Amino acid sequence: MPQASDELRDKMGEYFGDRIDDSGPWEFLKNLGWTQTSTGWLRHPEPFREISEKEWDCVDFLCEEWDWAYTPGKDQ
């Protein structure tokens, strides 16, 4: 069930032109080197680098609105 805040949805609307769709945030992350495991976990780019606020917003949105998974440092 969707649970992202209106504030986070508004950011997605500003960033990608759609408040709900997951394709904009995922394409953005993927273009920066993020990957998704076969079990659905997001993995940050290797080697680990400073993650931007926009990246974290996208990770939070995907996890909160679409039930994607991410745990920093977890070997998925």
MOPAC internal coordinates of N, CA, C and O (Angstrom, degrees):
PM7 1SCF
backbone

  N    0.0000 0     0.00 0     0.00 0    0    0    0
  C    1.4486 1     0.00 0     0.00 0    1    0    0
  C    1.5260 1   108.92 1     0.00 0    2    1    0
  O    1.2310 1   119.69 1   -49.51 1    3    2    1
  N    1.3314 1   118.20 1   130.49 1    3    2    1
  C    1.4663 1   121.57 1  -179.33 1    5    3    2
  C    1.5227 1   112.04 1   -57.34 1    6    5    3
  O    1.2310 1   121.38 1   -44.39 1    7    6    5
  N    1.3355 1   114.96 1   135.61 1    7    6    5
  C    1.4572 1   119.28 1  -178.53 1    9    7    6
  C    1.5205 1   113.89 1  -138.57 1   10    9    7
  O    1.2310 1   119.54 1  -173.47 1   11   10    9
  N    1.3187 1   118.48 1     6.53 1   11   10    9
  C    1.4653 1   119.44 1   179.57 1   13   11   10
  C    1.5315 1   109.58 1   -64.83 1   14   13   11
  O    1.2310 1   120.94 1   -32.55 1   15   14   13
  N    1.3051 1   115.82 1   147.45 1   15   14   13
  C    1.4625 1   120.69 1   179.37 1   17   15   14
  C    1.5302 1   109.76 1   -70.86 1   18   17   15
  O    1.2310 1   120.99 1   -21.40 1   19   18   17
  N    1.3257 1   115.70 1   158.60 1   19   18   17
  C    1.4644 1   119.98 1   175.27 1   21   19   18
  C    1.5298 1   110.52 1   -60.46 1   22   21   19
  O    1.2310 1   120.40 1   144.40 1   23   22   21
  N    1.3250 1   116.84 1   -35.60 1   23   22   21
  C    1.4699 1   120.83 1   178.89 1   25   23   22
  C    1.5292 1   110.53 1   -62.06 1   26   25   23
  O    1.2310 1   120.34 1   135.61 1   27   26   25
  N    1.3271 1   116.95 1   -44.39 1   27   26   25
  C    1.4580 1   120.36 1   179.65 1   29   27   26
  C    1.5276 1   110.53 1   -68.91 1   30   29   27
  O    1.2310 1   119.86 1   139.97 1   31   30   29
  N    1.3130 1   117.88 1   -40.03 1   31   30   29
  C    1.4653 1   120.63 1   176.11 1   33   31   30
  C    1.5343 1   110.73 1   -61.93 1   34   33   31
  O    1.2310 1   120.67 1   139.72 1   35   34   33
  N    1.3402 1   116.33 1   -40.28 1   35   34   33
  C    1.4686 1   119.80 1   177.85 1   37   35   34
  C    1.5269 1   111.16 1   -61.98 1   38   37   35
  O    1.2310 1   120.26 1   140.68 1   39   38   37
  N    1.3434 1   117.11 1   -39.32 1   39   38   37
  C    1.4628 1   119.96 1   177.00 1   41   39   38
  C    1.5217 1   110.40 1   -61.37 1   42   41   39
  O    1.2310 1   120.16 1   137.29 1   43   42   41
  N    1.3256 1   117.29 1   -42.71 1   43   42   41
  C    1.4681 1   120.08 1   179.04 1   45   43   42
  C    1.5265 1   110.05 1   -62.52 1   46   45   43
  O    1.2310 1   120.72 1   142.12 1   47   46   45
  N    1.3382 1   116.23 1   -37.88 1   47   46   45
  C    1.4619 1   120.06 1   176.25 1   49   47   46
  C    1.5154 1   111.72 1   -62.73 1   50   49   47
  O    1.2310 1   120.49 1   138.83 1   51   50   49
  N    1.3283 1   116.66 1   -41.17 1   51   50   49
  C    1.4659 1   120.78 1   178.00 1   53   51   50
  C    1.5198 1   111.22 1   -67.92 1   54   53   51
  O    1.2310 1   120.35 1   136.93 1   55   54   53
  N    1.3253 1   116.93 1   -43.07 1   55   54   53
  C    1.4622 1   121.18 1  -177.73 1   57   55   54
  C    1.5304 1   112.70 1   -69.98 1   58   57   55
  O    1.2310 1   120.62 1   136.49 1   59   58   57
  N    1.3387 1   116.41 1   -43.51 1   59   58   57
  C    1.4651 1   120.43 1  -166.67 1   61   59   58
  C    1.5215 1   114.99 1  -126.05 1   62   61   59
  O    1.2310 1   119.77 1   178.29 1   63   62   61
  N    1.3317 1   118.04 1    -1.71 1   63   62   61
  C    1.4575 1   120.65 1   177.67 1   65   63   62
  C    1.5167 1   114.93 1    82.29 1   66   65   63
  O    1.2310 1   120.16 1  -173.44 1   67   66   65
  N    1.3219 1   117.29 1     6.56 1   67   66   65
  C    1.4678 1   121.83 1   178.45 1   69   67   66
  C    1.5184 1   108.38 1  -147.23 1   70   69   67
  O    1.2310 1   120.10 1   -51.04 1   71   70   69
  N    1.3070 1   117.41 1   128.96 1   71   70   69
  C    1.4684 1   122.12 1  -176.30 1   73   71   70
  C    1.5217 1   113.68 1   -79.41 1   74   73   71
  O    1.2310 1   119.42 1   163.14 1   75   74   73
  N    1.3231 1   118.72 1   -16.86 1   75   74   73
  C    1.4621 1   121.22 1  -169.87 1   77   75   74
  C    1.5274 1   113.89 1  -119.87 1   78   77   75
  O    1.2310 1   119.70 1   144.28 1   79   78   77
  N    1.3130 1   118.17 1   -35.72 1   79   78   77
  C    1.4620 1   122.12 1  -173.04 1   81   79   78
  C    1.5279 1   111.96 1   -61.54 1   82   81   79
  O    1.2310 1   120.42 1   -39.04 1   83   82   81
  N    1.3293 1   116.81 1   140.96 1   83   82   81
  C    1.4588 1   120.48 1   179.65 1   85   83   82
  C    1.5316 1   113.47 1   -91.37 1   86   85   83
  O    1.2310 1   119.80 1   169.90 1   87   86   85
  N    1.3271 1   117.99 1   -10.10 1   87   86   85
  C    1.4643 1   119.15 1  -174.88 1   89   87   86
  C    1.5328 1   112.88 1   -68.94 1   90   89   87
  O    1.2310 1   119.11 1   141.77 1   91   90   89
  N    1.3098 1   119.29 1   -38.23 1   91   90   89
  C    1.4664 1   121.15 1   178.54 1   93   91   90
  C    1.5158 1   112.13 1   -62.26 1   94   93   91
  O    1.2310 1   120.01 1   126.11 1   95   94   93
  N    1.3525 1   117.59 1   -53.89 1   95   94   93
  C    1.4661 1   118.61 1   178.39 1   97   95   94
  C    1.5245 1   113.18 1   -60.05 1   98   97   95
  O    1.2310 1   119.94 1   139.55 1   99   98   97
  N    1.3391 1   117.72 1   -40.45 1   99   98   97
  C    1.4514 1   119.54 1  -178.61 1  101   99   98
  C    1.5320 1   111.09 1   -68.30 1  102  101   99
  O    1.2310 1   119.50 1   136.83 1  103  102  101
  N    1.3219 1   118.56 1   -43.17 1  103  102  101
  C    1.4678 1   120.46 1   178.41 1  105  103  102
  C    1.5275 1   110.76 1   -61.68 1  106  105  103
  O    1.2310 1   120.52 1   139.21 1  107  106  105
  N    1.3265 1   116.61 1   -40.79 1  107  106  105
  C    1.4611 1   121.11 1   177.55 1  109  107  106
  C    1.5272 1   110.22 1   -58.43 1  110  109  107
  O    1.2310 1   120.29 1   129.68 1  111  110  109
  N    1.3360 1   117.05 1   -50.32 1  111  110  109
  C    1.4631 1   120.97 1  -179.58 1  113  111  110
  C    1.5241 1   111.20 1   -63.65 1  114  113  111
  O    1.2310 1   120.59 1   135.07 1  115  114  113
  N    1.3133 1   116.48 1   -44.93 1  115  114  113
  C    1.4656 1   121.07 1  -178.54 1  117  115  114
  C    1.5293 1   110.68 1   -59.66 1  118  117  115
  O    1.2310 1   120.37 1   139.77 1  119  118  117
  N    1.3240 1   116.90 1   -40.23 1  119  118  117
  C    1.4702 1   120.63 1   178.75 1  121  119  118
  C    1.5230 1   112.86 1   -66.50 1  122  121  119
  O    1.2310 1   120.54 1   161.22 1  123  122  121
  N    1.3245 1   116.57 1   -18.78 1  123  122  121
  C    1.4691 1   120.96 1   177.79 1  125  123  122
  C    1.5228 1   112.40 1   -97.11 1  126  125  123
  O    1.2310 1   120.45 1  -173.68 1  127  126  125
  N    1.3367 1   116.75 1     6.32 1  127  126  125
  C    1.4560 1   120.16 1   175.67 1  129  127  126
  C    1.5107 1   116.06 1   101.50 1  130  129  127
  O    1.2310 1   119.95 1  -178.13 1  131  130  129
  N    1.3318 1   117.70 1     1.87 1  131  130  129
  C    1.4583 1   120.23 1   175.93 1  133  131  130
  C    1.5267 1   108.39 1   -70.60 1  134  133  131
  O    1.2310 1   120.68 1   -30.66 1  135  134  133
  N    1.3262 1   116.31 1   149.34 1  135  134  133
  C    1.4567 1   121.69 1   176.37 1  137  135  134
  C    1.5160 1   109.12 1  -131.11 1  138  137  135
  O    1.2310 1   121.35 1    -9.88 1  139  138  137
  N    1.3194 1   115.02 1   170.12 1  139  138  137
  C    1.4590 1   121.56 1   176.61 1  141  139  138
  C    1.5169 1   107.34 1  -127.12 1  142  141  139
  O    1.2310 1   120.32 1   -48.82 1  143  142  141
  N    1.3285 1   116.99 1   131.18 1  143  142  141
  C    1.4534 1   120.79 1   179.37 1  145  143  142
  C    1.5215 1   110.45 1   -75.21 1  146  145  143
  O    1.2310 1   120.65 1   -11.39 1  147  146  145
  N    1.3073 1   116.37 1   168.61 1  147  146  145
  C    1.4663 1   120.82 1   178.73 1  149  147  146
  C    1.5233 1   111.87 1   -64.63 1  150  149  147
  O    1.2310 1   120.25 1   160.44 1  151  150  149
  N    1.3254 1   117.13 1   -19.56 1  151  150  149
  C    1.4648 1   120.78 1   178.23 1  153  151  150
  C    1.5251 1   112.43 1   -95.51 1  154  153  151
  O    1.2310 1   120.48 1  -174.11 1  155  154  153
  N    1.3413 1   116.70 1     5.89 1  155  154  153
  C    1.4570 1   120.59 1   173.28 1  157  155  154
  C    1.5121 1   116.74 1    93.03 1  158  157  155
  O    1.2310 1   119.52 1  -172.20 1  159  158  157
  N    1.3208 1   118.52 1     7.80 1  159  158  157
  C    1.4584 1   121.06 1   179.31 1  161  159  158
  C    1.5188 1   110.62 1   -85.37 1  162  161  159
  O    1.2310 1   120.49 1   -42.68 1  163  162  161
  N    1.3265 1   116.68 1   137.32 1  163  162  161
  C    1.4597 1   121.73 1   172.12 1  165  163  162
  C    1.5206 1   108.98 1   -76.64 1  166  165  163
  O    1.2310 1   120.71 1   -40.08 1  167  166  165
  N    1.3279 1   116.26 1   139.92 1  167  166  165
  C    1.4606 1   121.04 1   176.20 1  169  167  166
  C    1.5185 1   107.80 1  -124.44 1  170  169  167
  O    1.2310 1   121.35 1   -47.43 1  171  170  169
  N    1.3303 1   115.03 1   132.57 1  171  170  169
  C    1.4597 1   119.96 1   179.36 1  173  171  170
  C    1.5237 1   109.67 1   -70.48 1  174  173  171
  O    1.2310 1   120.82 1   -18.37 1  175  174  173
  N    1.3292 1   116.05 1   161.63 1  175  174  173
  C    1.4659 1   120.21 1  -178.65 1  177  175  174
  C    1.5226 1   111.81 1   -61.44 1  178  177  175
  O    1.2310 1   120.90 1   -32.42 1  179  178  177
  N    1.2962 1   115.89 1   147.58 1  179  178  177
  C    1.4619 1   121.57 1   174.50 1  181  179  178
  C    1.5142 1   108.47 1  -107.88 1  182  181  179
  O    1.2310 1   117.55 1   -39.30 1  183  182  181
  N    1.3124 1   122.28 1   140.70 1  183  182  181
  C    1.4583 1   122.51 1    -9.56 1  185  183  182
  C    1.5246 1   110.66 1   -69.63 1  186  185  183
  O    1.2310 1   121.11 1   -23.36 1  187  186  185
  N    1.3265 1   115.48 1   156.64 1  187  186  185
  C    1.4565 1   119.90 1  -177.83 1  189  187  186
  C    1.5225 1   109.77 1   -57.92 1  190  189  187
  O    1.2310 1   120.99 1   -42.19 1  191  190  189
  N    1.3064 1   115.72 1   137.81 1  191  190  189
  C    1.4653 1   122.43 1   179.85 1  193  191  190
  C    1.5135 1   108.13 1  -138.18 1  194  193  191
  O    1.2310 1   120.66 1    -5.80 1  195  194  193
  N    1.3133 1   116.34 1   174.20 1  195  194  193
  C    1.4654 1   121.14 1   176.20 1  197  195  194
  C    1.5310 1   108.42 1   -61.38 1  198  197  195
  O    1.2310 1   120.73 1   -50.72 1  199  198  197
  N    1.3263 1   116.20 1   129.28 1  199  198  197
  C    1.4665 1   122.15 1  -179.13 1  201  199  198
  C    1.5259 1   108.09 1   -97.96 1  202  201  199
  O    1.2310 1   120.55 1   -49.20 1  203  202  201
  N    1.3305 1   116.54 1   130.80 1  203  202  201
  C    1.4662 1   120.94 1  -176.95 1  205  203  202
  C    1.5311 1   111.51 1   -73.85 1  206  205  203
  O    1.2310 1   121.33 1   -17.58 1  207  206  205
  N    1.3091 1   115.07 1   162.42 1  207  206  205
  C    1.4632 1   120.95 1   176.86 1  209  207  206
  C    1.5303 1   110.74 1   -59.98 1  210  209  207
  O    1.2310 1   120.37 1   138.94 1  211  210  209
  N    1.3261 1   116.90 1   -41.06 1  211  210  209
  C    1.4668 1   120.14 1   179.49 1  213  211  210
  C    1.5279 1   110.66 1   -62.80 1  214  213  211
  O    1.2310 1   120.08 1   140.62 1  215  214  213
  N    1.3346 1   117.45 1   -39.38 1  215  214  213
  C    1.4702 1   120.00 1   176.49 1  217  215  214
  C    1.5251 1   110.59 1   -61.61 1  218  217  215
  O    1.2310 1   120.38 1   132.72 1  219  218  217
  N    1.3366 1   116.88 1   -47.28 1  219  218  217
  C    1.4662 1   119.91 1   179.68 1  221  219  218
  C    1.5175 1   110.54 1   -62.19 1  222  221  219
  O    1.2310 1   120.11 1   140.84 1  223  222  221
  N    1.3281 1   117.40 1   -39.16 1  223  222  221
  C    1.4691 1   119.89 1   176.73 1  225  223  222
  C    1.5268 1   110.03 1   -58.22 1  226  225  223
  O    1.2310 1   120.53 1   136.58 1  227  226  225
  N    1.3221 1   116.59 1   -43.42 1  227  226  225
  C    1.4688 1   120.46 1  -179.27 1  229  227  226
  C    1.5232 1   111.43 1   -67.03 1  230  229  227
  O    1.2310 1   120.20 1   137.66 1  231  230  229
  N    1.3280 1   117.22 1   -42.34 1  231  230  229
  C    1.4677 1   120.68 1   177.50 1  233  231  230
  C    1.5269 1   109.46 1   -61.31 1  234  233  231
  O    1.2310 1   120.38 1   132.22 1  235  234  233
  N    1.3284 1   116.88 1   -47.78 1  235  234  233
  C    1.4662 1   120.52 1   179.07 1  237  235  234
  C    1.5231 1   111.09 1   -58.86 1  238  237  235
  O    1.2310 1   120.52 1   135.30 1  239  238  237
  N    1.3211 1   116.60 1   -44.70 1  239  238  237
  C    1.4646 1   120.70 1  -179.68 1  241  239  238
  C    1.5243 1   111.13 1   -61.69 1  242  241  239
  O    1.2310 1   120.16 1   131.90 1  243  242  241
  N    1.3115 1   117.30 1   -48.10 1  243  242  241
  C    1.4659 1   119.93 1  -179.22 1  245  243  242
  C    1.5284 1   111.22 1   -61.67 1  246  245  243
  O    1.2310 1   120.22 1   140.99 1  247  246  245
  N    1.3172 1   117.18 1   -39.01 1  247  246  245
  C    1.4644 1   120.64 1   179.75 1  249  247  246
  C    1.5260 1   112.12 1   -72.52 1  250  249  247
  O    1.2310 1   120.31 1   137.25 1  251  250  249
  N    1.3229 1   117.01 1   -42.75 1  251  250  249
  C    1.4598 1   120.55 1  -175.77 1  253  251  250
  C    1.5269 1   112.84 1   -78.88 1  254  253  251
  O    1.2310 1   120.15 1   139.45 1  255  254  253
  N    1.3245 1   117.31 1   -40.55 1  255  254  253
  C    1.4638 1   120.70 1  -174.92 1  257  255  254
  C    1.5263 1   112.18 1   -88.94 1  258  257  255
  O    1.2310 1   120.42 1   146.15 1  259  258  257
  N    1.3238 1   116.81 1   -33.85 1  259  258  257
  C    1.4611 1   121.14 1  -171.71 1  261  259  258
  C    1.5176 1   114.43 1  -119.37 1  262  261  259
  O    1.2310 1   119.56 1  -175.55 1  263  262  261
  N    1.3292 1   118.44 1     4.45 1  263  262  261
  C    1.4623 1   123.34 1   177.24 1  265  263  262
  C    1.5331 1   114.32 1    62.72 1  266  265  263
  O    1.2310 1   120.60 1  -151.87 1  267  266  265
  N    1.3471 1   116.47 1    28.13 1  267  266  265
  C    1.4502 1   119.14 1   169.97 1  269  267  266
  C    1.5312 1   106.28 1   -69.67 1  270  269  267
  O    1.2310 1   119.65 1   -10.37 1  271  270  269
  N    1.3118 1   118.28 1   169.63 1  271  270  269
  C    1.4703 1   121.40 1  -175.71 1  273  271  270
  C    1.5255 1   110.59 1  -127.27 1  274  273  271
  O    1.2310 1   121.24 1   -37.66 1  275  274  273
  N    1.3360 1   115.24 1   142.34 1  275  274  273
  C    1.4496 1   121.64 1   174.62 1  277  275  274
  C    1.5136 1   108.54 1  -156.91 1  278  277  275
  O    1.2310 1   120.92 1   -48.40 1  279  278  277
  N    1.3285 1   115.84 1   131.60 1  279  278  277
  C    1.4539 1   122.19 1   172.55 1  281  279  278
  C    1.5132 1   107.13 1  -135.44 1  282  281  279
  O    1.2310 1   119.71 1   -63.74 1  283  282  281
  N    1.3248 1   118.15 1   116.26 1  283  282  281
  C    1.4717 1   120.45 1  -179.55 1  285  283  282
  C    1.5309 1   110.84 1   -56.79 1  286  285  283
  O    1.2310 1   121.44 1   -48.48 1  287  286  285
  N    1.3260 1   114.86 1   131.52 1  287  286  285
  C    1.4562 1   120.25 1   176.11 1  289  287  286
  C    1.5130 1   114.94 1    80.09 1  290  289  287
  O    1.2310 1   119.58 1   174.48 1  291  290  289
  N    1.3176 1   118.40 1    -5.52 1  291  290  289
  C    1.4617 1   120.92 1  -179.70 1  293  291  290
  C    1.5262 1   108.91 1   -81.58 1  294  293  291
  O    1.2310 1   120.74 1   -49.96 1  295  294  293
  N    1.3202 1   116.19 1   130.04 1  295  294  293
  C    1.4662 1   120.03 1   176.30 1  297  295  294
  C    1.5133 1   108.02 1   -85.68 1  298  297  295
  O    1.2310 1   121.27 1   -80.67 1  299  298  297
  N    1.3413 1   115.18 1    99.33 1  299  298  297
  C    1.4472 1   120.47 1  -174.97 1  301  299  298
  C    1.4952 1   109.50 1   -80.97 1  302  301  299
  O    1.2310 1   120.10 1   180.00 1  303  302  301

